[in-house]
Structures are given as structure tokens and as C-alpha cells.
């Protein structure tokens, strides 16, 4: 599978989107205690590793995990942007 196909598949994976949304929700709720950057980065890497490791017949693991990190950063960036837009529109 080409890298662009792999990235497109990971960006549209509903399970990955749900995990990143939950990660963002948890990180934003706990940012006063744990901070923002380190828990978010740790969660992004965790999700990128845990999904291909638990799937049977995974391809080349380092390549899938590397593309997974990129996909997770893109999804987290989109989610964080939506959160910031929501905060600006509601005045919170």
C-alpha cells in the first residue's frame, strides 16, 4: 500500500478519530494539572502504536506507526482548531 493510501485510510478510520477525540477531551479537561503538550504527544504516539499492534496481519510496523503518528497529529490539529473556534464563538 502506498503511503498516501495508508494515510488516507488512517485519516478516515472511525476508531482512530474517536480515540483522538477522547484524547483531546481528556487532555483539555486536565490541562491545569498535567499540562497540554506532553499528555497530548504521549497519547498521539500511544494511539499510533496500539492500533496496528492489535490488528492481525499488520504490514510493516514502523512504517504504519510512522504514518499513524502523522495522521494523529493531523486529526489532533483539526480537533484542537475546532475546540478553539468553539471557545471563540461562545466566549469561554
N, C-alpha and C positions, 0 to 999 in steps of 0.2 A: 504494500500500500504506500502510495506517495505521501510525503509529509503534509502537503496541502489537504489531501483527502483525510488523513489522520486528524489533522487539526479541525477540519470541518466536522468530522464525526464526534470529536470530543466537545466541540463548542455546542453541539446540538443534543448532547447526552443529557436527558432529563435528570437522571440520578446525580450527575456531576453538578448541574445547575442548582439542584436542591441542596446539595451539600455545601456549595459555596454560599448560597443564600443563608443557610443556617449558620455558617461560619461568620459571615458578615453581621448577622443579627446578634450573635453571641459576643463577637468582638466589640461591636459598638455599644452594647449594653454594659460590658465590663471594662471599658477603656479607662475609667477613672482609677481602677485598681491595678489592672495589668498592663495598661498602655495600649497602643494601637498597632504599631508596626510589627513587633516581634510575634505576638499571637497570630496575626494575620499571615505573616510569612510562614510560620510553622504549620498553620492549617492548610495553606496552599500546597506546601510540599507534601504534607500528610495525605491529602486527597489525591494528589498526583501519583503517589506511590501505592496507596491502598486499593485503588480501583483496578489497575492492571494485575496486581498480585493476587487478587481474589477471583479473577476471571480465568477459567480454564482455557488453555491454548493461546495464551497471550504471545504476541510477537516479540521482537527484540526489546527486552525490558528497558534498558537505558534510553533507547530512542522513544519508546512510548511514554516513559516517565518525563523525559525532557520536553516533549511536545505537550504533555499534560500540565506541566508547570506553566508553559506559555499560555495554554488555554485557560488555566485557572486564574492567571494574572489578568487576562482579558476580561473574563467573567467577573472577577472581583472589581476591576476598574469600572465596568458598566454598572454593577450593583452599587458601588460607592458613589458614582455620579448620580444615580437615581436617588440615593439617600440624601445627597447634598442638595439636589433640586427640590426634593420634598421639604427639607428643612428651610430652604429659602422661601418657598411658596407659602408655607404655613407660619413662618416667623418664629420657629422654635430654635 
